[in-house]
Amino acid sequence: MDDKSVFVERLKEFKKSWNFEGVNVADSALYTKDNIIAMREMKWKTRVILTIKMAQEAILNIAAHQWTYSEISGYKMVEKESDYGEVKQKWLIVESEARKKSSIEQVNKQVEKQKASTSIRKLSQPNFACEPNAKMALEKLSNSFKYHKINHIIYQKIAEYEQSGRPSKLVITTQINYRITGELETKLEVSESEKLGRKIYFSNKHY
């Protein structure tokens, strides 16, 4: 059981000793589908992580007339309903003008920094003994990218022979390796949503 799951179980036990109604406030790391379901009957608030596709869509698809301007200068917000994890909830999306300017600069820097062309070149070397190993290496690298994805993937067989030079039909193949080729592309849905400087805050719908 990971730390996030342990936290929920301990919170349930702690709640049994409460003699008053309270609201749990948690970090966004706790916002997972399993935890939301586990805490369905509890009252809590947290920030929604923007790696969730539904959150990215919610942030990007806001019409101008939907915004409500805050009394605090430079802030505006909008409420949206969500059923992420099949749990009814409210999402409060908040945009900060100052954060937006800062986010654009920071995201652009991170996108350039994480192009990871060196990693792609390493994967293109014919050093995989079989295709499953090549796929595992590619998946591991791809999962490490926040702002990028690898498309147009090809697994190419590379044969090694006993003799150097152009092989004939009689030359014995000593080994077959696999080379990966692909194209690195930016995850626009991630980078563009983060550039907006918007945060989503979650609360149970029933309170």
N, C-alpha and C positions, 0 to 999 in steps of 0.2 A: 504494500500500500504506500503510495507516495505522500509527500508532505501535505499537498493540497487536500487529499482525501482524509488524512489524519486530522487536519484542522477542522473539517466539517463534523466529523464524529465527536471530537472533543467539545465543539461548540454546542452540539446537541445535548451532551451530558451536562455541560455548564448551564444550559438553559433550564434544565429540570429544577435547578436550585434557585432560579430567579423568582422573586415574588412581585415583580413589576413588569410592565410592558416596555420592551426596549427595541432599538433598531441596531442591527449589526452593520458596521461600516468596515469594508474590506478593501484590500489592494486589488488591482485588476488581475493579478496572477490567479486569484481565486475564481475568476469568471470563466468557468468551463461548463460544458453541457451537463456533465455528470454532477457537478456541484450544484448547479441551478436546480436540477431535479431533486437532489438530496435535501436541499434547503427550501423546498417548495412551500412548506407551512411556516417558515420563519420570515421575519421582516428584516430586510437588509438592503444595503446600497453599496455599489462599487462602480468602478469605471470599466467600460467594455473595451476589450482589446481590439485593435483595428485590423488584426490579421484575419478576423472572421469575415467571410465574404458578405454576409448579410449586413454587417456593420459598415463595410466599405460602400455598399449600395445605398445604405441609408444616408451616409454622409454626402455622397455625390449627388443624390437625387432630391434636392431641396429647391423648391420654387421660391422666388424672391418674396412673394406675398405671404409665405408661411412663417417667415421670421418674426419674432417678437424682440424688440430692442430692450436691453437691460437698463436699469437706472445707473449702472456702472458704465461709464463712458468706454466705448470700444468693444463692448460685448453684445452679442445677440444670441438668441436661443430658439429652439423649436422642439416640441414634443412629438414623439412617434410611438405607435404601438408596435410591439414585437412579440413573437411567439418562439423565439430561439430556444431550443431544447424542449419545445412543446410546452413551455411555461409562459403564461400571459404576463407581460411586464411593460413598463414604461421606459422609454429611452429619452433622455434629455440631451439633445445635441447642443453644445455651446461652442461658439466661434469667437475667438479673440483676434482683433485686428493686429495687435502687436505680435502675438504668437504666430499669426499667419505669415507676416513678413520674415520672422526668424525661421519658421519651418521651411519656407521655400529655399532659403539659402542653405540650411542644414541638409535637407533632403537631396538637393542637387550635389552637394559635396559627397554625401554618402553613396549616391548612385554612381558617381565617378570612381569613388574609392573601391566599391565592391564589384566593379566590372569583372574582376577575377580572371583576367585573360591568361595569367600565368597558370592558374589551376586548370583552365581549359586546355592549355598546351600540354600540361602534364598528362591529362587524360588521353590526349591524342597519341601518346606513345604506345607502340604495340607490346604492352607488358602484361596483358591479361591472358591467363591460360585458357579461359573459357568465357563464353558469352554471359552466363549468369554472374560471374565475377565482375565483368565489365559493367553490367546493369546495376549491380549493387554499389559499385564505386560512383557511378553516375548519379544514382538516387541520393547517396550520401552528400555528394557535392551540391546537387540541386536543392536539397533540403536546407543547406547552410546559407543559401542566398535569400536575402530578404527582399531585395529590389529587382532580382533578375530571375529568368527562367531559361532553360535550354530547349531549343526547338530544332526541328529538322535533323533528328538524331539518326546516325547510321553506324551500325556495328560491322566493321570490315575485317575479314579474315586476312591475316598476314602469315604467309608460309615461310619457314626457314629450311634451307637445304644443306646437304653435306658439303657441296662444292659452291664456291662463289661464282658470280657471273650469271648470265642468263641461263635458267634451268631448262633441261630437256625432259622429255617424258621418262627417261631412264634414271634421272637423278632422284635420289630418295629424299622424301620430306622428313625432316627430323623433328619439327615442331610446328604447331599452329597457334599463333597468338591472335589477339583481337585488338583492334584499334577503334576508338570512338571519335566520331566527328559530329559537330553540332554548331548551332549558332546561338549566341548569347543575346537575349532580348530583355528589355526592361519591363517589369510588371507595372504597367501604367495604372492599373486599378489600385495598387498599393501606394506608389509614389505620389500620384495625383491626390489621393485621399489624405495623405499625410501633409501635403503642401498646403492644404486648406486651413490648417491650424485648428481643426475642430476635434472636440473630445465628446465621447458619449458616456453619460452616466446612467446607470441602471437602478431601478427600484421595482419591488414587487407591485403588481397592479392592484392587489387587494387592500392596500392601505394608502 
